Amino acid sequence: MANSNTTSSNEYCKRSILLAERFTHQLYTGHRGAGKSTELLRLAKFLQDHDFQVVYFAADDEDIDAEDAQYTDILLACTRHLLQVLKGPQENPVWRWMQSRSQALKKLLQSEITLDNISIESQITQFAKLTATLKASPDTRAKIRKIVEPHTVSLIEALNQFIEEAMAKSDYKSTQKLVVIADNLDRITPVIAGEGGRSNHEQIFIDRNEQLKALNCHVIYTVPISLVYSGRATDLRDIYDTDPQVLPMIMVRKPDWKEHQPGLEIMKDIIARRIYRTEVVNASLGLDSQIFDAPETLNQICLMSGGHVRNLMLLAQSSVRRTQALPITERTVKRAITEARNTYRNAVYERQWTILAQVAVTKKVLNDEVHRELLFNRCILEYRFLDENEELQCWYDVHPLIRGIQEFQIALNKAEDAAMTKVEAKTKTEDEAS
């Protein structure tokens, strides 16, 4: 059983762009904190090294509010960062588009932005003010959307003209050499409009897909994992002409719950690189003897992370904060695990313990809103591996931190008893039939 290469999604994205005869539109997903940003930055570096102009931005840093995001916000964020990276001439189509709405924007933002004849650098600053206001002020956000929304088509046209002019005058010459990577869109909180209504994720990535794909360049958007594992999965494939690329957890256990050494070694290497990079830790200290008090202690922190990189680092940081002098002890790690476990206990509703127990027994998820919610908040984790025939296999499990929670243990015992009773009944029926 080979651990599926966590960069295989990157390899697919690379080849898609390198071999493309037309613009590509790709979706990239995975659990939050699984390392998507790290992988996308590596992809950006690879593309830059292969003579591509890359515009990478983390959308929720300065441009959108993940708790309340719409397609219009994403378009404005893309516009701002394309202006910032490509620069272009002072007189450009995007600025003319802005000037045509100058009175409404000035009135709305109380003249906080200047839309007169200014340099491209000042234009970028003014556009940044617009997106910053969009992110920070809910009341003004709705009003900005009201101004921009009816004119998104003309903004895209202006932006594409800007892209073509800027790229033609650059060393890259062609828009085929431009890649936009919009990161952290997967953090957009799911909101469903009424009973049985459409989610905001569907409205952005499905209803507005034509606009998302309309930029004259290659685009990669991160997308919430819950949408990829919804009933709209085939729609996403048809719309974007490719499957969404999924960055899975690093597999630290096999489906039979035995330890998976290749994955554990990856997690240990991640800890080592982070720890030895700090000035307070001597690089000569042994990781599993002098930084951690024993190999078992290091192993435990890796296993309890579930192969989730951010959880691994949070557990390590929590352990370090409780340590006055190295090595980090088993007792200290257990305290960090207990604290993290309480966070997961609070994230699970009473009705969900039975569902989590079923996932732990079957290693499968159902295509419904409850399972998608548990995937979104990382109570359920996805793993992938290549079988002996080099076929990609997927399986699911509850986060290891959940397994130590009493409510889960009660539900798991019931689920295992029910599964055993079912097997015994089937065996009895087969014996009677024979």
PERA-V467713 format. One record per residue. SS is DSSP state (hx for helix, st for strand, lp for the rest). PSI is psi as a letter, one per 40 degrees, with the letter a starting at -180 (* if undefined). NEAR is the number of other C-alpha atoms within 10 Angstrom. Layout:
# PERA-V467713
ss | psi | near
SS | PSI | NEAR
SS | PSI | NEAR
This chain:
# PERA-V467713
ss | psi | near
lp | h | 12
st | h | 15
st | h | 20
lp | h | 23
lp | h | 15
lp | e | 20
lp | e | 17
hx | d | 14
hx | d | 20
hx | d | 22
hx | d | 12
hx | d | 12
hx | d | 20
hx | d | 16
hx | d | 10
hx | d | 17
hx | d | 22
hx | d | 14
lp | e | 8
lp | h | 12
lp | e | 9
lp | i | 11
lp | h | 20
lp | i | 20
st | h | 25
st | i | 24
st | i | 23
st | h | 26
st | i | 25
st | i | 25
lp | i | 25
lp | h | 20
lp | e | 16
lp | e | 22
lp | e | 17
hx | d | 25
hx | d | 16
hx | d | 11
hx | d | 16
hx | d | 22
hx | d | 15
hx | d | 14
hx | d | 20
hx | d | 22
hx | d | 13
hx | d | 15
hx | d | 19
hx | d | 16
hx | e | 10
lp | f | 11
lp | f | 12
lp | i | 20
st | h | 23
st | h | 22
st | g | 20
st | h | 19
st | i | 20
st | h | 16
hx | d | 25
hx | e | 21
hx | d | 13
hx | e | 17
lp | d | 26
lp | i | 27
lp | h | 23
lp | d | 18
lp | e | 12
lp | g | 15
lp | i | 24
lp | i | 18
hx | d | 21
hx | d | 21
hx | d | 23
hx | d | 20
hx | d | 18
hx | d | 23
hx | d | 26
hx | d | 22
hx | d | 23
hx | d | 22
hx | d | 21
hx | d | 23
hx | d | 25
hx | d | 18
hx | d | 13
hx | d | 18
lp | c | 18
lp | i | 20
lp | i | 13
lp | d | 14
lp | h | 13
lp | i | 19
hx | d | 20
hx | d | 22
hx | d | 23
hx | d | 14
hx | d | 17
hx | d | 17
hx | d | 16
lp | e | 11
lp | f | 14
hx | d | 17
hx | d | 12
hx | d | 15
hx | d | 22
hx | d | 14
hx | d | 11
hx | d | 14
lp | e | 15
lp | f | 9
lp | f | 13
lp | e | 13
lp | i | 19
lp | h | 16
lp | f | 21
lp | a | 10
lp | g | 12
lp | i | 13
lp | i | 12
hx | d | 18
hx | d | 13
hx | d | 15
hx | d | 24
hx | d | 20
hx | d | 16
hx | d | 18
hx | d | 23
hx | d | 21
hx | d | 18
hx | d | 21
hx | d | 21
hx | d | 18
hx | d | 19
hx | d | 25
hx | d | 23
hx | d | 14
lp | h | 11
hx | d | 13
hx | d | 10
hx | d | 15
hx | d | 21
hx | d | 11
hx | d | 16
hx | d | 21
hx | d | 18
hx | d | 12
hx | d | 14
hx | d | 19
hx | d | 14
lp | e | 11
lp | f | 14
hx | d | 17
hx | d | 13
hx | d | 14
hx | d | 22
hx | d | 21
hx | d | 17
hx | d | 19
hx | d | 24
hx | d | 20
hx | d | 17
hx | d | 25
hx | d | 26
hx | d | 18
hx | d | 19
hx | d | 22
hx | d | 21
hx | d | 13
lp | e | 12
lp | i | 13
lp | e | 11
lp | d | 15
lp | d | 14
lp | i | 18
hx | e | 21
hx | e | 21
hx | e | 21
st | h | 25
st | h | 24
st | h | 22
st | h | 24
st | h | 25
st | i | 23
lp | e | 22
hx | e | 22
hx | e | 26
hx | e | 20
lp | h | 20
lp | h | 17
lp | h | 19
lp | h | 15
st | h | 13
lp | g | 9
lp | i | 8
lp | h | 6
lp | e | 7
lp | i | 9
lp | i | 13
st | i | 15
hx | d | 20
hx | d | 23
hx | d | 17
hx | d | 13
hx | d | 18
hx | e | 23
hx | d | 17
hx | d | 14
lp | f | 14
hx | d | 17
hx | d | 12
hx | d | 16
hx | d | 20
lp | e | 19
lp | e | 16
lp | i | 21
lp | g | 22
lp | i | 20
st | i | 23
st | i | 22
st | h | 21
st | h | 20
st | i | 25
lp | i | 26
lp | h | 26
hx | d | 23
hx | d | 26
hx | d | 23
hx | d | 23
lp | f | 19
lp | a | 17
lp | e | 13
lp | e | 13
hx | d | 15
hx | d | 13
hx | d | 14
hx | d | 22
hx | d | 15
hx | d | 11
hx | d | 16
hx | e | 19
lp | f | 12
lp | i | 15
lp | i | 17
lp | h | 23
st | h | 19
st | h | 23
st | h | 25
lp | i | 26
lp | i | 24
lp | h | 26
lp | h | 27
lp | e | 27
st | i | 18
lp | i | 17
lp | d | 18
lp | e | 7
lp | e | 9
lp | i | 9
st | i | 15
lp | h | 18
hx | d | 15
hx | d | 14
hx | d | 22
hx | d | 22
hx | d | 14
hx | d | 16
hx | d | 26
hx | d | 18
hx | d | 13
hx | d | 15
hx | d | 20
hx | d | 16
hx | d | 11
hx | d | 12
hx | d | 19
hx | e | 15
lp | e | 12
lp | i | 10
lp | d | 8
lp | e | 8
lp | h | 12
lp | h | 12
lp | e | 14
lp | e | 8
lp | h | 14
lp | h | 14
hx | d | 20
hx | e | 18
hx | d | 16
hx | d | 14
hx | d | 20
st | i | 21
lp | e | 17
lp | i | 17
hx | d | 12
hx | d | 13
hx | d | 20
hx | d | 24
hx | d | 19
hx | d | 15
hx | d | 24
hx | d | 27
hx | d | 22
hx | e | 21
lp | e | 25
lp | e | 26
lp | e | 26
lp | h | 25
hx | d | 22
hx | d | 14
hx | d | 18
hx | d | 23
hx | d | 20
hx | d | 15
hx | d | 22
hx | d | 22
hx | d | 14
hx | d | 18
hx | d | 22
hx | d | 19
hx | d | 11
lp | e | 14
lp | h | 14
lp | d | 8
lp | i | 9
lp | i | 14
lp | i | 19
st | h | 24
lp | i | 20
hx | d | 19
hx | d | 11
hx | d | 18
hx | d | 23
hx | d | 16
hx | d | 15
hx | d | 21
hx | d | 22
hx | d | 14
hx | d | 14
hx | d | 19
hx | d | 20
hx | d | 14
hx | d | 12
hx | d | 16
hx | d | 19
hx | e | 9
hx | e | 14
lp | h | 17
lp | i | 8
lp | d | 12
lp | e | 9
hx | e | 16
hx | d | 20
hx | d | 18
hx | d | 20
hx | d | 26
hx | d | 24
hx | d | 21
hx | d | 22
hx | d | 22
hx | d | 17
hx | d | 15
lp | f | 20
lp | i | 16
lp | i | 22
lp | i | 12
lp | g | 12
lp | i | 12
hx | d | 14
hx | d | 15
hx | d | 21
hx | d | 21
hx | d | 16
hx | d | 20
hx | d | 23
hx | d | 23
lp | e | 16
lp | f | 19
lp | d | 20
st | h | 25
st | i | 24
st | h | 25
st | i | 23
st | i | 22
st | i | 21
st | h | 15
lp | a | 13
lp | e | 9
lp | e | 7
lp | f | 11
lp | h | 9
st | h | 13
st | h | 12
st | i | 15
st | i | 16
st | i | 19
st | i | 23
st | i | 24
lp | h | 22
hx | d | 17
hx | d | 21
hx | d | 23
hx | d | 17
lp | e | 15
lp | h | 16
hx | d | 11
hx | d | 16
hx | d | 23
hx | d | 16
hx | d | 13
hx | d | 18
hx | d | 22
hx | d | 13
hx | d | 15
hx | d | 21
hx | d | 16
hx | d | 12
hx | d | 12
hx | d | 15
hx | d | 12
hx | d | 12
hx | d | 12
hx | d | 12
hx | d | 12
hx | d | 12
hx | d | 12
hx | d | 12
hx | d | 12
hx | d | 11
hx | d | 10
hx | d | 9
hx | d | 8
hx | d | 7
lp | * | 6
